[in-house]
Amino acid sequence: MNRQARRKMERETRKGGVSSKDGWSPLVEADRGEVQISGDLSKIAAAIGVDEAEALRLAQAHYGGSKLYTNDLYEVVLRPADQPGWTHLAIRRHDGGVVGSWLHKQQIKNQLLGPECEALELYPAQSRLVDAGPVYHLWGRVDPDQSIEVGFEVGFVPSELERAA
């Protein structure tokens, strides 16, 4: 993506949406159907010390109550997190590629949780690492009045003139 396209996407994201001509269509809720496991089920089962049937059962229980959203680029599973007041977004590309820029994650968060809800991406201790393929996880507050007590107090987005300088 060139600089001009990136700036346009940044402007659209600040306004609340990326236009479809930028290669983005809004996420829509899809039929959940059977739980789809991204990654190799045998590797997941081996990593947690169970057989494949038990790994699938655990995954289905884990994603119970979830909703699936999809667009031309992404599939997002939205489910209640284990902690009250939080929700979990599992984001992956349809083509198995790397999830796009921070702006894509911000747009997904804005659309599914709301522009004033906050979310975070956790880089866990190695002992808590879950790596089942190119899936990116965000944990978001479900109440826009509950901020995450880390980060900047006030938002600031430089104007186009300041960026050019």
C-alpha atoms as one frame of an Amber mdcrd trajectory, in Angstrom:
protein
   0.000   0.000   0.000   1.508   3.336  -0.994   1.666   6.401   1.243  -1.339
   8.112  -0.365  -3.534   5.001  -0.022  -2.406   4.513   3.591  -3.293   8.115
   4.465  -6.693   7.759   2.841  -7.324   4.573   4.830  -6.227   6.356   8.028
  -8.674   9.209   7.343 -11.517   6.799   6.615 -10.723   4.748   9.709 -10.840
   7.868  11.905 -14.265   8.626  10.380 -15.416   5.126  11.278 -15.064   3.119
   8.088 -12.836   2.077   5.240 -14.505   2.348   1.872 -15.050  -0.714  -0.299
 -12.950   0.771  -3.103  -9.972   0.505  -0.713 -10.382  -3.281  -0.775 -12.569
  -3.507   2.287 -16.173  -4.462   2.672 -18.063  -4.318   5.982 -18.045  -7.425
   8.131 -21.374  -9.260   8.151 -22.532 -11.995  10.498 -22.269 -15.412   8.891
 -23.738 -18.784   9.736 -21.450 -20.313  12.354 -22.085 -23.925  11.366 -19.538
 -26.351  12.723 -16.604 -24.921  14.630 -13.717 -24.517  12.209 -10.293 -24.987
  13.737  -7.574 -22.910  12.145  -4.333 -24.799  12.161  -3.628 -28.491  12.328
  -5.903 -30.220  14.861  -3.309 -32.940  15.499  -0.700 -30.300  16.434  -3.161
 -28.529  18.719  -4.107 -31.828  20.384  -0.451 -32.769  20.893   0.377 -29.334
  22.313  -2.306 -29.597  24.992  -1.833 -33.315  25.623  -5.179 -34.701  24.410
  -6.405 -36.681  21.422  -7.949 -34.959  18.392 -11.536 -35.723  19.430 -10.976
 -34.079  22.825  -9.221 -31.099  21.205 -12.227 -30.610  18.931 -14.638 -30.929
  21.881 -12.652 -28.340  23.856 -12.608 -25.981  20.877 -16.360 -26.311  20.413
 -16.935 -25.581  24.106 -14.500 -22.665  23.944 -16.294 -21.093  20.977 -19.804
 -21.781  22.278 -21.851 -18.575  22.186 -19.580 -17.114  19.541 -20.556 -15.237
  16.413 -18.774 -15.369  13.080 -18.291 -12.260  10.960 -16.775 -12.199   7.514
 -15.958  -9.848   4.654 -13.861 -10.036   1.500 -10.583 -10.304   3.472 -11.255
 -11.550   6.991 -13.091 -13.983   9.200 -13.586 -12.831  12.794 -14.900 -14.982
  15.623 -16.403 -12.828  18.370 -17.038 -14.572  21.676 -17.423 -13.665  25.323
 -14.029 -13.755  27.017 -13.464 -15.743  30.200 -13.243 -12.472  32.160 -16.487
 -10.521  32.813 -16.786  -7.301  30.805 -14.457  -8.487  28.045 -14.915 -10.049
  24.626 -12.447 -11.955  22.464 -11.942 -11.370  18.743 -10.028 -14.026  16.777
  -9.083 -12.521  13.406  -7.737 -14.398  10.405  -7.524 -13.867   6.670  -9.469
 -16.128   4.330  -6.307 -16.808   2.333  -4.294 -17.767   5.423  -2.031 -14.745
   5.018  -0.861 -12.289   7.621  -3.527  -9.955   9.013  -3.101  -6.476   7.593
  -1.945  -3.365   9.310  -2.952  -1.985  12.665  -5.579   0.013  10.766  -7.374
  -3.177   9.746  -7.473  -4.406  13.341  -8.704  -0.969  14.463 -11.459  -1.043
  11.836 -12.527  -4.548  12.867 -12.618  -3.438  16.510 -14.601  -0.313  15.609
 -17.156  -2.210  13.596 -17.722  -5.120  15.975 -17.284  -3.473  19.381 -17.792
   0.220  18.615 -15.427   3.117  18.004 -15.276   4.102  21.686 -14.655   0.600
  23.059 -11.043  -0.257  23.719  -9.217  -3.481  22.919  -5.734  -4.837  23.355
  -3.481  -7.385  21.724  -1.520  -9.416  24.254   1.999 -10.681  23.771   1.895
 -13.467  26.376   4.482 -15.171  28.485   5.974 -18.045  26.522   4.206 -20.484
  28.858   0.801 -19.044  27.789   1.556 -18.818  24.078  -1.110 -20.196  21.739
   0.066 -20.505  18.131  -2.462 -22.319  15.959  -1.689 -20.495  12.728  -1.980
 -16.915  11.519  -4.794 -15.888  13.890  -4.625 -12.577  15.719  -6.378 -12.142
  19.024  -7.813  -8.964  20.476  -9.501  -8.661  23.849 -11.932  -5.794  24.056
 -14.001  -4.068  26.689 -17.714  -4.407  25.983 -18.571  -1.140  27.750 -17.260
   2.036  26.055 -17.181   3.775  29.447 -14.621   1.273  30.765 -11.223   2.158
  29.415  -8.148  -0.014  29.705  -5.855   1.572  32.259  -2.778   1.563  30.077
  -1.834   3.786  27.150  -2.383   7.459  26.447  -5.024   9.464  28.306  -6.053
  11.537  25.269  -6.031  10.624  21.584  -4.068  12.629  19.055  -3.940  12.162
  15.303  -1.646  14.593  13.478  -3.149  16.607  10.653  -2.029  15.957   7.080
   0.123  19.126   7.162   1.947  17.946  10.309   2.521  14.502   8.757   4.041
  16.009   5.624   6.535  18.115   7.596
